[in-house]
Amino acid sequence: MTLDTTAPALAVVVHYSEIGLKGKNRGMFIGTLLRNIRDALEPVAPGARVEGMYGRLMIHFTDPAQEGAVRDRLRWIPGIANFSFAKALSIRRGYDFDATWKAMSEEAWRIAVASNARSFALRARRADKTFPRMSLEMERELGGYVFERAIAESRPLKVSLDHPELTIHVEVAAPFVFVYGIKESAPGGLPVGSSGRLVSLLSAGFDSPVASYLMMKRGAQIVYVHFHSHPLTDRRSVDSARDHVETLGKVQLKSRLYLVPFGYAQQEMIQVSPRTHRMVLYRRMMMRIASEVARRENALGLVTGESLGQVASQTLSNMAAIDDSADFPVYRPLIGTNKEEIIGMADRLGTHATSTEQVPDCCSLMVARHPATKSTVAEVEAMEAAYDVPRLVRESLARADLEEWGRWGRRSVAPRGIPQAEPAESVPD
């Protein structure tokens, strides 16, 4: 990759943290992050350039009108720890140091004035050791310039190294010097797609969208499976699932959503299974269907939003009985959290409003008021002998719809390896 050494009109300095701790495979993580940033910015800043340099990334673009959209995209990209809109000054061979130093000083002063802060500190980092000022010298001289100019112009601005209201940053990373003020936070973690693929059992509620997001932050690419109980209930949960996928699209730009009509399987299971164990039996069937999706999607595991003890199906005994039916590892990133913590994360993520809507939940359809909390594998397997489990899995997948989500919105496609659904027959009450 050839770095453009022309100072951009507008620059963004992007920092990563955890990726920097990687060893010989660091380049793979950085390459994935670069691709994700480029894909995220292409629709909103098509002329932007994204490049790697000296332990950081640089984005430069020319249209000031794009700044807001660029900011909105970057703040949701896993792998980015923080980013800053910066003044970039070229220090290519033969540059005028005095002119560059003056421009650095003026930009530091401009940032101080624009902030209306009453105290400041200036922090400098010099990745390019050929630059003729060391970090401490830059901090002392540039900070002194800002302080003395504040005195000259009678502005209430003092130096505070411990608790400044404003921190002005100067980074020397040839062929550029960056000067900026605010560091804007991003998710951190690892870039989506760097850790493999997982299938998330996505509901209309609070938990599973948050669980999906947390696994995205660890680098997993998520494929969604949503189970709805049509024709036993309406399809409003499908709209909620779509809303969740759309919201999470700011984190993972391209997604696949399987919509599985689970009501047909439930119609048979309800007739022969006891109410007390239906919740666990439903979940075991979902795990089997999700496992088949994972197999066909080349995924490495399943994700759920379960939290220990939150509801009857989420006791240790019931979760062990449920996991027995899965062909893949089951990851539960929310297992040790409480509902208040989950709702808080949903609020920050933007899925809260959709999750509060009252929509039919297929897992709670026709279950006991006091369901079993200590199911065993042996007893639920005995109950499953009353219906044809493999056939119900096949038929559920045969009726499934598959939607692909990307930068151009949603489009329906035929599931790979899954026959197109036949027109649904009416199911008797």
N, C-alpha and C positions, 0 to 999 in steps of 0.2 A: 504494500500500500504506500503510495506517494502522498506525503502530507503537503497540502496547499500552504505555502509560506506567505501568501498575501494576507495582510491583516483584514479580517472580516469586518463588515459594517456592524454586525451584531453577533456576539459570541455567547455561548453557554459553556461553562466549565462543569463537567459531570464527574463526580467522585464516586467510587465504589469502595467498600470496606472489606467485606468477607472475601470477595474474589481475590483481593490482594494477598490473602493468606494462602492461596492455593499454590501448589508446587509446579511440577512440570506440565500439568494440564491447565494452567492458568489461561493460556491462549485460547483454549476451547471455550471457557466461560466468557472471556472478553469478546470473542467472535460472536457468540450467541447473543450477548447483550447488545453489541453493535447492530446486529440484524434486527433485533426487537425494536431498538430505538428508530432505526430507519423505517421499518414497517409502520410504527406508530406515527411518525411525523409525515410520512408521504402524503396522506390525504389533506393535511392542514398546512404543511410547509414544504411543498413539492420541490423547491429549489435548495433545501437545506443539505449541508454536507456534515457527515458524522465521521470522525476520525479518532484513532487512538494515539496517545502520546504520554510518555513519562508517568505511568501510573494513574492516568486520568483520561477522560475522553473530552473531545471538543466538538461542539456543534456550531456551525456558523451559517447564517442566513441573512438576507438583504432587506426583507420587507418588515418594517416595524409593526405592521398590522398583524403579523403572525405571532407576535410575542405571547399574547394571552393563550392562544391555542397550543403553542409549544409548551408553555408552563403547565396547562391542564393535562397534557399527555404525559409529560415526564414525571409528574408527581405520583403516578400510579404504576410505574414500570419497575417490577422486582429486579434487583441487582444494583439499582442506583441507590446510594446512601443519601446523597444530597446533590444539589446543582445550583448554579448561580449564573445570572446574566451579568456579563463582564465586559469591560473595555479590553480589547486585545491590541497589543502593540507589537509590531514585527521587530525582531532582533536578528534578522538575517545578516550574513557576512557583509561588512561594510556599512552597517547602519550608523546613524549619528547618535552616539550615546547621550550627549547633552540634550538633544531635542527629545529623545525618548524619556530621559529622566524628568524633564520639564513636563512632558505629557503625563507621566505617572503621578507627579506631584499635583497637577491640576485635576486629574481624575479623582485622586484621593480627597482633595478638597471639595470637589463637586458632590461626591457621595456623602461627605459629612454635612454639607449644607442642605442637601435634599432630605436627609433623615430627620432633621430637627432634634437630633439627640443632644443631650447635655453633657455626655461623657463618651469617650471613645478610647479604643486601643487599636494599634496597627500591628498586624501579624504578617510576617513575610516568610516565604519558603523559596529556596533556591535549588531546584533540581539541576539546572545548568550551572556547573561550577566554574565555567569560563566567564560568567557575568561579573563585571568588575565591582560589585558590591556584595558583601556577605549578608546573610539574613539579618543579623543584629544591626549591621550598619544601615540597611534599608529601613528597619523598624525605627531606629533612632532618627535618621535624617528625614524620612518622609513623615513620620509622626511629628517630628519637631516642626516641619513646614506647616502642617495642618494646625498645630497648636499656636504657632506664632501668628499665622494669618488670622486665626480666630480672635486673638488679642488685638491685632491691628484693626480688625473690622468690628470690634466690640461685640463679639458673639459669645454667649454663655456656653463655652465648650471646654471641658477640662479632660485631662488624661486620667484614665482609670484602668489599670492593668488587670485588676482582679474581677471587677463587676461593671464592665462598660455597657452602656446602653447600645452602643454601636461598635462593631468590630469591622475594620477595613482590612481586606485581605489582598496581599500582593504575592503572586506566584510567578516564578521565572522557570519556564519550561520551554527551552529553545524549540522552535524559532519564535516563541511568543513570550511576552509578559502580560499577565492577566491582572487587572485591578477590579475588585468587586466588593460589595458590601454584604447583602443578605444571602445566607445559605438557606435554600428551601429544601425541606425534608421530602424524602421518597421512601418506598418500602424497605430498601436494603435487601438483604438475603441474596438469593441466587436468581439468575435470569430464567424465565419460563422456557422450558424445553431442554434445560441442561441436565436434568435428573431423570429423564424418562417420562413415561406416560402412565396415568392412573385414570380409573373410571370412578366418577363420583355419583352416588345415589342422591339425586337432587330433589328435594321436596319444595313445597311452597312456603315453608316456615323459616325460622331464624337460623337454625343450626347449620344445615348443610351448605348454604352459600358461604358462610363464614369459614367452615371447614375447608371448602374448595379453595378459597382465597389463601388460607394459611399454607396449604400444600403448594399452591402456585409460587408463594414467596420462597419456598424451598426448592424451586426449580422444576416442579412437576408440570407437565402439560396435562390438562384435565379434559376428559371426555365425559359428558353428562348423560345420565339415564334418569328420566322422570317417569314414575308410575302413577297412572290416574285410574279411577274406578268407573269410567264410562263403560257400559251404559247403566251401571248401578247408580251413578251420580252424574252430575254435569261435568263439563270439561274446564271449569274455571281454573282449576289448579294448573292446567296447561299454560294458560295465559300468565299465571304467576311465575311458573318455571321459565318461560320465555323472558319475562321481565328480569329475572335474576341473571340469566345468561347474558342479556343485553348490558346490564349493569356491570357484570364481571368482565365484559368485553374491553373495558378500559385497562384491565390488568392482563388478560389473555386475549389477543386480538382476534384469533381464529379459533372457533370452537365447533364441536359436533354435539348435537342434542338428540338422543333417542327418546321418543315418546312412546311408552309401552302401555297399552290398554290392559290394565291388570284386572279389571272387573270380570272378564270372562273366566279367568282362573279362580278368582274369589267365588264366583257363582257355584262352581263345583266344590270348592273347599268348604264353603259354608254349610253345604248339605250334609257333610260327613264328619266334620271336625267339631270338637267341643269349644264353646265360647271362651273358656278359660285359657286356651292355648292358641287361639287364632292369631293373636298378634305375633307370636314367635313363629308360627307356621307361615304367615304372610312374609315375614322378614327372611325366612329361610328360602322361600320361593324367589323372592327378589334377589337374594344373593346368588342363586343359581343363574338367573337370567342375566344379572350384571356380570357374572363370571364368563358367560358365553360372549357377551359384548366385549369384555376385556380380551378374551382370546382372539376375537376377530379384529380387534383394534391394536393388537400387539402391545397391550398394556401390561404393567407389572404388578398391579394391585388394585384394590378397591378403597374408596374413601367414604366415610359416613360422618354425620354430625352428632353422633351419640356422645352423651356425657354421663358418667357413671352415676346411677341412681336417680336420674332425672325423671324417668317414667318407668313403668313396670317392665317393659322390654329391655331396659338398659341396666338391669342388675348383672352382677358378674356371672351368675348361673345362666341367665337367659342369653347374654351375649356369647358365652361359650357355646351354647346350643346353636345359636345362629351362625357363628363362625364355622361350625362343623360342616355346614352346607356349601361354603365358599371354596372355590378351587384356587383362590389367590389370597395373598396376605390382605388383611383388612386394617386400614390405617384410620385412627380416630384422633385427630389433632385436638379435639375439644374435650377429651375424656376427663380431664381434671378441672374443668371450668364450671362455674355456676351460670344460671340463666341470666343474671344481671350482667355478668361479664360478656356473655355472648351477645346480648342485646346492645351493649355498648359498642362492641366491635361491628355489629350490623349497622348501627347508626353511622359510624365513621366510614364504613364501606359504601353506604348508600342503598343497602337492601332492606332497611328497616321498614319503610313505608309499604313495600310489597308484602313483607312478611306479616304485617299486622292485619291484612285482609282476611276475613273469615271465608275460607274455601274448604270444600270437602277434602278430607284426609283419608286416603284409601287404607292406611294402616289401622285406623280406628273404626273401620266399618264392621258393625255387628260383632263387637267383642264384648267380653264380660265387664261388668262394672268393677269387679275386683279380679283382674286377670292373674294368672299364675306368675310368680316371681322367681321360682326355683325349678325351672324346667331342666330336664336331663335329655341328653342325646337319645338315649334308648327309648324314652316315652314318646318323644316327638317323631322319631322314625317309625314307631309302631302306628301312630296316628296317620302318618303319610302313606302307609300301606293301603289306605282306603281310596286313594286316587292315584292316577297315572302321572307321576311327577315329570318324567322326560317329555311326555306329550304336552303337558301344560306349558313347559318351557318353550318347546318348539312353536306351539300355537301363539303364545304371547309374542315371541319375536317375529313370527310371520305377520302379525297384525301391526307391528311397530312402524312408526314413521320416523324418518331421520331428517334432521334439519342441519344445514351447515351455516355457520355464522362467520362473517368476516367483515372487512372494511366496507363492503358494499351492502351490508345488511344480511337478512336471513333468506335462505332459499332451501326448498325441500329437494331431497334427492332420494333415490332408491338405496336402501341399506345394502352395503357390500356383503354378499353372501347370504342375504336374508331376502326371501321372496317378497315381491310387492304384495301389500295387503289386499285381500279380496274385500268387496263390500261387506260391511258387518251385518250379520243376521240379527234380527231382533231377539232379545233374551227375555223369556217370560219372567214375570214378577215372582 
